Structure formats: structure tokens, C-alpha cells
Amino acid sequence: MKKTNKIDKERQMAYDSLPPSVKENLSPEEKELFLSSEEWPEELFEKLDEFIVKE
């Protein structure tokens, strides 16, 4: 998994807009992946499934 090591402003806004209960269920590592990784692990997709728009 590649990390960009840079937090994307749009991703930060998306993270901030998540319900508190969802954010509380993310580990610190998952939060970091959410904010800066080019690819997410399947577990993170599963936790965020209801918030992901599939194209």
C-alpha cells in the first residue's frame, strides 16, 4: 500500500463529515490510510461501505 504522506484537504473534509460513531470505530492506522493512502484495505471499505459512492 502506497502512502502519499500528505493529507488531502478533500479527504480531511470527508473524514470530518463522517458521523462520530463511524470515526470512533476507525483505528489510528485506518484514519491515516483514509487521509493519505492511494489504496485502502478491504476492511476499511467495509467499515465505510454506506458512505462510499460506487461509480
CNS distance restraints for C-alpha pairs under 8 A (distance, minus, plus):
assign (resid   1 and name CA) (resid  37 and name CA) 7.20 0.50 0.50
assign (resid   1 and name CA) (resid  38 and name CA) 7.26 0.50 0.50
assign (resid   1 and name CA) (resid  39 and name CA) 6.05 0.50 0.50
assign (resid   1 and name CA) (resid  40 and name CA) 7.60 0.50 0.50
assign (resid   2 and name CA) (resid  37 and name CA) 5.95 0.50 0.50
assign (resid   2 and name CA) (resid  38 and name CA) 5.78 0.50 0.50
assign (resid   2 and name CA) (resid  39 and name CA) 6.76 0.50 0.50
assign (resid   3 and name CA) (resid  33 and name CA) 7.54 0.50 0.50
assign (resid   3 and name CA) (resid  36 and name CA) 5.86 0.50 0.50
assign (resid   3 and name CA) (resid  37 and name CA) 4.36 0.50 0.50
assign (resid   3 and name CA) (resid  38 and name CA) 6.07 0.50 0.50
assign (resid   4 and name CA) (resid  36 and name CA) 5.58 0.50 0.50
assign (resid   4 and name CA) (resid  37 and name CA) 5.94 0.50 0.50
assign (resid   4 and name CA) (resid  38 and name CA) 6.87 0.50 0.50
assign (resid   5 and name CA) (resid  36 and name CA) 5.86 0.50 0.50
assign (resid   5 and name CA) (resid  37 and name CA) 7.67 0.50 0.50
assign (resid   6 and name CA) (resid  36 and name CA) 5.75 0.50 0.50
assign (resid   7 and name CA) (resid  11 and name CA) 7.27 0.50 0.50
assign (resid   7 and name CA) (resid  12 and name CA) 6.96 0.50 0.50
assign (resid   7 and name CA) (resid  35 and name CA) 5.39 0.50 0.50
assign (resid   7 and name CA) (resid  36 and name CA) 5.07 0.50 0.50
assign (resid   8 and name CA) (resid  12 and name CA) 6.21 0.50 0.50
assign (resid   8 and name CA) (resid  35 and name CA) 6.42 0.50 0.50
assign (resid   8 and name CA) (resid  36 and name CA) 6.60 0.50 0.50
assign (resid   9 and name CA) (resid  13 and name CA) 6.21 0.50 0.50
assign (resid  10 and name CA) (resid  14 and name CA) 6.14 0.50 0.50
assign (resid  11 and name CA) (resid  15 and name CA) 6.01 0.50 0.50
assign (resid  11 and name CA) (resid  34 and name CA) 7.29 0.50 0.50
assign (resid  11 and name CA) (resid  35 and name CA) 5.55 0.50 0.50
assign (resid  11 and name CA) (resid  36 and name CA) 7.99 0.50 0.50
assign (resid  12 and name CA) (resid  16 and name CA) 6.05 0.50 0.50
assign (resid  12 and name CA) (resid  35 and name CA) 6.20 0.50 0.50
assign (resid  13 and name CA) (resid  17 and name CA) 6.21 0.50 0.50
assign (resid  14 and name CA) (resid  18 and name CA) 6.63 0.50 0.50
assign (resid  15 and name CA) (resid  23 and name CA) 7.71 0.50 0.50
assign (resid  15 and name CA) (resid  34 and name CA) 7.65 0.50 0.50
assign (resid  15 and name CA) (resid  35 and name CA) 7.53 0.50 0.50
assign (resid  18 and name CA) (resid  22 and name CA) 6.41 0.50 0.50
assign (resid  18 and name CA) (resid  23 and name CA) 6.47 0.50 0.50
assign (resid  19 and name CA) (resid  23 and name CA) 6.52 0.50 0.50
assign (resid  20 and name CA) (resid  24 and name CA) 6.06 0.50 0.50
assign (resid  21 and name CA) (resid  25 and name CA) 6.51 0.50 0.50
assign (resid  22 and name CA) (resid  26 and name CA) 6.84 0.50 0.50
assign (resid  22 and name CA) (resid  47 and name CA) 7.87 0.50 0.50
assign (resid  22 and name CA) (resid  48 and name CA) 7.81 0.50 0.50
assign (resid  26 and name CA) (resid  30 and name CA) 5.63 0.50 0.50
assign (resid  26 and name CA) (resid  31 and name CA) 6.10 0.50 0.50
assign (resid  27 and name CA) (resid  31 and name CA) 6.25 0.50 0.50
assign (resid  28 and name CA) (resid  32 and name CA) 6.26 0.50 0.50
assign (resid  29 and name CA) (resid  33 and name CA) 6.24 0.50 0.50
assign (resid  30 and name CA) (resid  34 and name CA) 5.99 0.50 0.50
assign (resid  30 and name CA) (resid  44 and name CA) 6.74 0.50 0.50
assign (resid  31 and name CA) (resid  35 and name CA) 6.24 0.50 0.50
assign (resid  32 and name CA) (resid  36 and name CA) 6.02 0.50 0.50
assign (resid  32 and name CA) (resid  37 and name CA) 7.40 0.50 0.50
assign (resid  33 and name CA) (resid  37 and name CA) 4.72 0.50 0.50
assign (resid  33 and name CA) (resid  39 and name CA) 7.90 0.50 0.50
assign (resid  33 and name CA) (resid  40 and name CA) 6.48 0.50 0.50
assign (resid  34 and name CA) (resid  40 and name CA) 7.13 0.50 0.50
assign (resid  34 and name CA) (resid  44 and name CA) 7.99 0.50 0.50
assign (resid  40 and name CA) (resid  44 and name CA) 6.32 0.50 0.50
assign (resid  40 and name CA) (resid  45 and name CA) 6.93 0.50 0.50
assign (resid  41 and name CA) (resid  45 and name CA) 6.79 0.50 0.50
assign (resid  42 and name CA) (resid  46 and name CA) 6.25 0.50 0.50
assign (resid  43 and name CA) (resid  47 and name CA) 6.32 0.50 0.50
assign (resid  44 and name CA) (resid  48 and name CA) 6.23 0.50 0.50
assign (resid  45 and name CA) (resid  49 and name CA) 5.54 0.50 0.50
assign (resid  45 and name CA) (resid  52 and name CA) 7.82 0.50 0.50
assign (resid  48 and name CA) (resid  52 and name CA) 6.42 0.50 0.50
